[in-house]
Amino acid sequence: MGAPALGMPLPRLDKGRITASHVVRWCAAQENWDRIHYDRAYAREVAGLPDAVINGALKQQFLAQLATAAFGERCWLWRLACRFRSPDLVGQHLRAEGCVRAVERQAQATAVHLDQHLFNVDTARVTTDGTAVVLLPVNGADAPDALPGAYHDAGDAEDAPPSAAAPLDTSVPAPIRRRIGSEIERIVSFSPVEAGRLRLFAEAVMDLPHWHHDPQAARTSVHRGLVAPPLFPIHAMSWPAGAHPLGTAPDALGREAVCEVGRDFSRRFGLPPQGLLNGGTRVRIHALARPDDTVQASCRLRDVRYRVGTSGAPMLIFETENRYDTTDGRLLLHERQTTLQRLA
């Protein structure tokens, strides 16, 4: 792709049909065994969905891949935001598309602002949309790890904490309301980042660059070794073996063993476990994790709102602010996550 210009389309990323096998491979790479993604009867009869659905986190990876594939190994994915407008069903054909919305040049970096979406070929609908900011070095001498620190980002104001004077939604149960604004979770991974896990992750996302999965080839990249994909820290934590066994009840969700922050509100607040849906996310990538890094994460409950969905079912909308660091103090990723929790 040549020099970015306003309106320039990104090379399409055709992911093909995302079959049950693709989904199961992603569940293993993500270490998330939520049954709505591979158990069709559970998805329809227990979770109330039209069928098994493709993981929102996998679709988020596709948009990250679209943004970085267009600009080569020296680019830095600085910001990514996505909103899930409607579910994609297992077996459907997905294609990632986008274009350049703006180009902003500063002394140390050129920021390329992108509009992106996932197009469902079978339904002829855009089902996920989003934006991204990719940073390109101006002089070719800057290491990618240094770019975010050298770039002045006017979008930082979006991540300011909400005003303390903002009224709370009194329809939200009081035990949940009382936790708004506080840290509700902190996890340190039991295992460090492993090369084998990065290979599995790359296989599940499909067609990621060699510096994410091939140690020998990665040594000749600008990273001088293996680095994790930009969004990997979200899925980098793990529990000790046997710490959280999977449930065996017919309505068990399958998320019992997942090690992640800012998502498991059913267990934390006693809500129906089958009602969890990913509403979207906004991330900033500060550094890439490497093998032998140990990731830790914390979650602050930013806001909770009560809504009645289009189907008439009540739901709670959780907004969290999640931070991912290495245990030696390197900030990897900052995330704003929206989670929908259906109550019926």
Residue, then its C-alpha position, 0 to 999 in steps of 0.5 A: m500500500g502506498a502513502p496513506a491518503l484521505g479516502m484510500p481503501l484498505p486492502r480487504l481481509d477476506k476471512g472466509r467462512i468461520t466454521a465450528s472448527h475455527v471457533v473451537r480453535w479460537c476458544a482454545a487460543q483465547e482460553n474461553w469455553d463459552r458454549i454459545h460459540y460452539d454448542r448450537a442447542y445451548a445457544r438456542e435453547v438456554a442462551g436464547l440466541p438464534d444459533a451459535v455465534i462467532n466470538g466478538a473477541l475474534k472479530q476484534q482481532f480481525l479488525a486489528q489485523l486489517a489495520t496493521a496488514a495495510f502498513g507493514e511491520r514498522c506501523w504501530l496500532w495505537r488505538l482500536a475501537c469496535r462496536f458489535r451491531s449484530p451477531d454473526l453466526v458460526g458458518q457465515h462468511l466474514r470480510a474486513e474492510g476499511c478506508v483512511r478517514a484522516v492523515e495527521r502529521q506530527a514531528q515524530a509520527t504520522a497518524v493514519h485514522l481509519d474507519q473499519h467494519l466487518f461485512n457478513v457476506d451471507t447476510a449482506r450486512v455490516t455487523t461490526d464497525g469500528t475505528a483505528v489509529v495507526l502510527l507510522p514513523v516519520n524518519g524510519a529510525d524510530a523503533p515501533d515501541a517508541l512511537p506512542g510516547a512521541y505522539h500527541d494524542a488529542g483523543d486522550a480526553e476520551d479516557a478521562p474518568p466520568s464526572a463525580a457529579a454525573p447521576l447514577d442510574t437508580s434502576v441499577p441494583a444498589p450493591i452494584r451501584r455502590r461499586i461504581g468508580s472502584e476497582i473490582e478485580r485484580i489478577v496476576s497470571f499464573s503462567p508467563v507468555e509462552a511461544g507455543r501460546l502465541r503460535l496457537f493464537a496466530e493460527a486461530v486469527m489466521d495469517l498473522p505476520h511471522w514475528h508473532h509466531d516464528p521465533q527464527a524469522a522474528r529475529t530479522s524483523v524490527h522487533r528482533g524477536l517474537v512479540a505478541p499480537p497487539l490485543f493479546p494481553i486481554h487474553a494473556m492471564s491464566w489460573p493454576a490448573g484445576a483452580h476453576p473447573l468447568g461446570t457440569a450442569p446442563d445450563a453451565l455457561g462454560r466460562e467458569a475457568v476463564c481468567e480475565v478481568g472486566r467481564d464476569f459480572s454474573r459470578r461477581f454480582g449474582l446475575p444470570p450467567q447466560g445473559l452475557l454479551n460483548g458490546g464493544t471495546r476501545v483500546r490503546i496499545h502501549a507496548l507488545a508483550r513478549p515470551d516470558d512476560t507475566v501479565q497482570a490486569s486490573c478492572r475499575l467499574r466505570d459505569v452501569r446503566y439499566r436498559v430495556g432491549t429491543s426485544g423487551a428484555p431488561m439488561l444492565i450495561f457495564e462499562t469497565e476500564n481495564r489495564y494490562d501491565t507486565t509484573d515488572g511495570r511495563l504498561l501494555l494495554h488500556e481498555r474500555q469495555t462494554t458488556l451487556q448483561r441480559l436479566a431475563 
